[in-house]
């Protein structure tokens, strides 16, 4: 989960800011960031949107941080 923390800090966000952007409770977010909890599909989606990256990057499936082109419905 170091990518999650790295991206959050790179963007200058606090865990509280992440709560406001994603709706994920700060204590749950902290557990996600520290690897004590796995995120659900929906949490991963919200995090990717908030951090302007792809779900694949958050999951460690790619080293490309840039998000894929998104539909207007995202």
Backbone bond lengths (Angstrom), bond angles and torsions (degrees), N, CA, C in turn:
res aa  C-N    CA-C-N  psi(-1)  N-CA   C-N-CA  omega(-1)  CA-C   N-CA-C  phi
1 X - - - 1.445 - - 1.522 112.61 -
2 X 1.310 117.71 8.70 1.460 119.49 -179.92 1.533 111.64 -63.17
3 X 1.321 118.30 -27.87 1.467 119.82 178.19 1.520 111.01 -63.16
4 X 1.304 116.32 -37.71 1.457 121.00 -179.93 1.529 110.28 -62.77
5 X 1.291 116.41 -48.21 1.468 121.13 179.97 1.535 110.54 -66.07
6 X 1.325 115.30 -42.72 1.463 120.55 179.72 1.529 111.64 -59.02
7 X 1.326 116.65 -46.61 1.466 120.33 179.56 1.522 111.81 -65.47
8 X 1.329 116.13 -42.07 1.469 119.71 179.97 1.524 110.17 -59.72
9 X 1.313 116.74 -48.03 1.466 120.33 -179.02 1.530 111.14 -66.91
10 X 1.332 116.48 -38.87 1.465 120.88 179.37 1.528 111.07 -59.27
11 X 1.328 116.19 -34.39 1.457 120.80 -179.56 1.522 112.88 -88.37
12 X 1.332 116.52 -3.07 1.463 121.19 178.07 1.517 113.42 76.70
13 X 1.320 117.42 24.09 1.459 121.82 -178.39 1.524 111.08 -94.42
14 X 1.320 115.46 146.61 1.461 121.21 171.13 1.530 107.81 -94.67
15 X 1.313 116.73 170.42 1.458 119.95 176.42 1.526 110.55 -65.00
16 X 1.307 117.36 -32.56 1.463 121.40 176.84 1.533 110.00 -66.41
17 X 1.326 117.65 -40.60 1.464 121.86 176.67 1.531 109.67 -61.44
18 X 1.341 116.49 -39.45 1.462 120.32 178.28 1.526 110.50 -63.67
19 X 1.315 116.93 -36.56 1.468 120.50 175.67 1.524 110.09 -59.80
20 X 1.320 116.15 -45.52 1.462 120.45 -179.08 1.536 111.75 -66.38
21 X 1.321 117.03 -33.72 1.465 120.72 -179.19 1.528 113.18 -79.97
22 X 1.336 116.58 -30.43 1.465 119.84 -171.71 1.525 114.77 -116.60
23 X 1.314 117.25 -21.54 1.455 120.30 -174.85 1.521 112.93 80.79
24 X 1.331 117.11 5.24 1.465 121.29 177.72 1.521 107.71 -86.03
25 X 1.326 116.34 121.02 1.459 122.50 -179.01 1.529 110.67 -51.06
26 X 1.324 116.93 141.25 1.457 121.77 -175.84 1.522 112.41 -57.08
27 X 1.321 118.31 -39.78 1.471 119.43 -179.41 1.532 110.18 -68.73
28 X 1.322 117.52 -38.59 1.466 120.66 175.77 1.528 110.64 -66.88
29 X 1.318 116.02 -40.31 1.460 119.93 178.65 1.526 110.44 -61.32
30 X 1.318 116.26 -43.24 1.467 120.56 178.66 1.527 110.79 -58.52
31 X 1.324 116.74 -40.98 1.470 120.91 178.67 1.527 110.64 -66.03
32 X 1.316 117.45 -38.97 1.466 121.23 177.06 1.525 110.23 -62.77
33 X 1.313 115.35 -45.60 1.455 121.33 -176.68 1.526 111.96 -65.60
34 X 1.317 116.46 -33.22 1.462 120.70 -177.82 1.522 113.74 -96.11
35 X 1.332 116.99 7.33 1.449 121.21 175.68 1.516 115.26 75.49
36 X 1.318 118.00 16.12 1.460 121.22 178.44 1.521 112.15 -91.37
37 X 1.322 116.12 -1.39 1.461 121.49 178.27 1.533 107.42 -154.61
38 X 1.330 115.36 144.06 1.464 120.72 175.40 1.515 109.33 -92.45
39 X 1.343 115.88 145.77 1.448 116.95 178.47 1.516 111.45 -86.52
40 X 1.325 114.40 152.57 1.456 120.79 175.64 1.527 107.89 -79.30
41 X 1.310 115.89 170.93 1.456 120.80 177.11 1.529 110.16 -57.44
42 X 1.321 116.91 -46.83 1.466 121.04 -178.09 1.529 111.47 -64.78
43 X 1.326 117.70 -39.98 1.466 120.34 177.35 1.525 110.06 -63.99
44 X 1.326 117.02 -42.65 1.461 121.08 178.91 1.521 110.27 -61.18
45 X 1.315 116.63 -42.14 1.468 121.75 178.31 1.524 110.84 -60.79
46 X 1.325 116.30 -48.05 1.473 120.60 179.88 1.520 111.56 -62.56
47 X 1.320 116.56 -41.19 1.465 120.95 179.30 1.526 110.94 -64.93
48 X 1.322 117.05 -43.27 1.462 120.77 179.52 1.528 110.77 -61.55
49 X 1.314 116.80 -42.30 1.468 120.03 178.31 1.530 111.23 -65.51
50 X 1.325 116.87 -44.48 1.467 120.96 -178.01 1.524 111.93 -66.27
51 X 1.327 116.82 -34.48 1.462 121.04 -176.24 1.523 112.99 -98.33
52 X 1.342 116.63 4.41 1.460 122.84 177.77 1.527 111.35 53.66
53 X 1.326 114.66 54.41 1.460 121.60 178.15 1.521 108.11 -141.73
54 X 1.319 116.85 -172.95 1.462 120.00 178.40 1.530 110.23 -103.99
55 X 1.306 115.56 157.66 1.455 120.58 175.67 1.528 109.56 -64.63
56 X 1.322 117.12 -33.80 1.464 120.85 177.76 1.521 111.09 -61.99
57 X 1.327 116.92 -39.55 1.469 120.13 178.82 1.523 110.10 -64.67
58 X 1.319 116.93 -44.89 1.468 120.28 179.33 1.525 111.44 -62.52
59 X 1.330 116.62 -34.27 1.466 121.42 -179.02 1.527 112.67 -83.26
60 X 1.327 117.65 -4.67 1.453 120.78 179.19 1.522 114.01 79.80
61 X 1.330 116.93 18.67 1.461 120.96 -179.27 1.520 113.24 -87.65
62 X 1.319 116.19 -13.06 1.468 122.06 177.42 1.524 108.05 -146.53
63 X 1.318 114.90 156.46 1.464 119.88 175.40 1.523 111.33 -101.45
64 X 1.323 116.96 5.38 1.466 121.92 178.94 1.522 108.41 -88.95
65 X 1.322 115.78 113.03 1.464 121.31 -176.60 1.524 113.47 -73.48
66 X 1.325 117.03 -28.71 1.467 121.13 -176.42 1.528 110.83 -62.49
67 X 1.326 116.55 141.15 1.469 119.58 179.10 1.523 111.02 -74.34
68 X 1.320 114.97 158.77 1.461 120.59 173.14 1.523 107.76 -73.54
69 X 1.333 117.21 160.08 1.465 118.67 174.42 1.542 108.88 -59.00
70 X 1.319 116.25 136.15 1.453 121.18 -175.88 1.514 112.30 -108.19
71 X 1.318 114.65 154.08 1.450 119.93 174.05 1.527 108.49 -80.66
72 X 1.296 117.22 165.99 1.455 120.67 179.84 1.519 112.24 -69.29
73 X 1.332 117.53 -17.27 1.453 122.50 -178.16 1.528 113.36 -79.47
74 X 1.338 118.94 -12.24 1.456 122.56 -178.14 1.492 109.12 -62.93
